[in-house]
Amino acid sequence: YPTYRSRPKGRCDRLDSMQGASMTGAGAPVDLLVIDAVAARHGSYRDLLGGLARQVVTVVPGDAARERLRTGDFAAVLLHLDDTDGRGPSDDLAGILASRDGQCSPPVIVISARAPDLDAAGFAAPGLLAYVPAAFTAELIPERVSCLIELARVRGELARRDEQIGVLAHQLEQLMAAAAEERNTSDVLRARVGEQIHRSKNLITILQSVARRTISDGRDISESREALMGRLRALARAYHLITSADGGGTEISAVVEAELADVSPRVTASGPSARLAGSVVQTFALALHELAVNAVKHGALRSPDGSIAVGWTFFEHGSDRYLEVAWTERGGPPPKVPSQYGFGLTLVSSFARPGGVTPNITFDTGGLACRMRLPQEVIVAG
């Protein structure tokens, strides 16, 4: 009869402990447990099963037998019953079956003069419990033991493969989750790169326009250089704010603070929280810079008592919602109305209400005032 290799106890793996031997044709025999109340038969069982097992352990029924079954590593259990009244399994059989752990326990061969009612024992693992008539023990036991051990091996192999499939399925889920995360990361990076390219193109366009207008405003070289550098610094501050916002919009108060930092002691600013889209931040920042430079050279900040108030408020007219920014100068010399707008005032006037008949820049005796309107589509939140 074939021999099989035993494996450590502790998992259902002991049911497939014969896999190594059946696959390679080599390996040590397994252990078998024989439970028989008649001690005189123990030697016969050891002789009969010695070719199948590394060790044939014999024990009488009772607590000791159940303890050996619980702690040992047996490929099969042989239980010899002397119950001949036909009323069902004896207490020995019931106790052995109660100590088992379903399919994680070795198969049981019941040897009895009469077939016991195995169903009455409540055994829940069909195929791992067999009956051999006592009169045919010598003829049937070796073959039956081999068959049950092979059956247990196959079941253990299936259980192990199910476990391997479960592990592979879990690994596949992890790989799919990692792939999805990688795709998401790639999409985010792709969007950011696209946004950065678009932003850079806009910046280049603005720089070209600023340089062209600065040079063509009739200034001398030194004055043009000073104006151009100031405007470039304003754009650089705005670009830093946009980049720091990482697509989440730039707080309008941050734009006002950055562009009016040089004159902030003489400026009051107030308004609700509102985030501006990157598409308008650079132009709006440049407009604030131009107003501040004009105030220093020609307006309220030319006088030591002059001041500037910057405020912004949301307005709604039907479905039209916008943010209006008011720039008001006080305490400076009366402003002169220019014959034509230069770069700065032209930029500021571009924030007028579309189609409006009222100019958004006024030259009152109290000082220059203007209102710049930012439409809803450039407001990220507010």
Secondary structure, 3 states (H helix, E strand, C coil): CCCCCCCCCCCHHHHHCCHHHHHHCCCCCEEEEEEECCHHHHHHHHHHHCCCEEEEEEECCCHHHHHHHHHCCCCEEEEECCCCCCCCCCHHHHHHHHCCCHHHCCCEEEEECCCCCHHHHCCCCCCCEEEEEHHHHHHHHHHHHHHHHHHHHHHHHHHHHHHHHHHHHHHHHHHHHHHHHHHHHHHHHHHHHHHHHHHHHHHHHHHHHHHHHHHCCCCCHHHHHHHHHHHHHHHHHHHHHHHHHCCCCEEHHHHHHHHCHHHHHHEEEECCCCEECHHHHHHHHHHHHHHHHHHHHCCHHHCCCCEEEEEEEEEEECCEEEEEEEEEEECCCCCCCCCCCCHHHHHHHCCCCCCCCCCCEEEECCEEEEEEEEEHHHEEEC
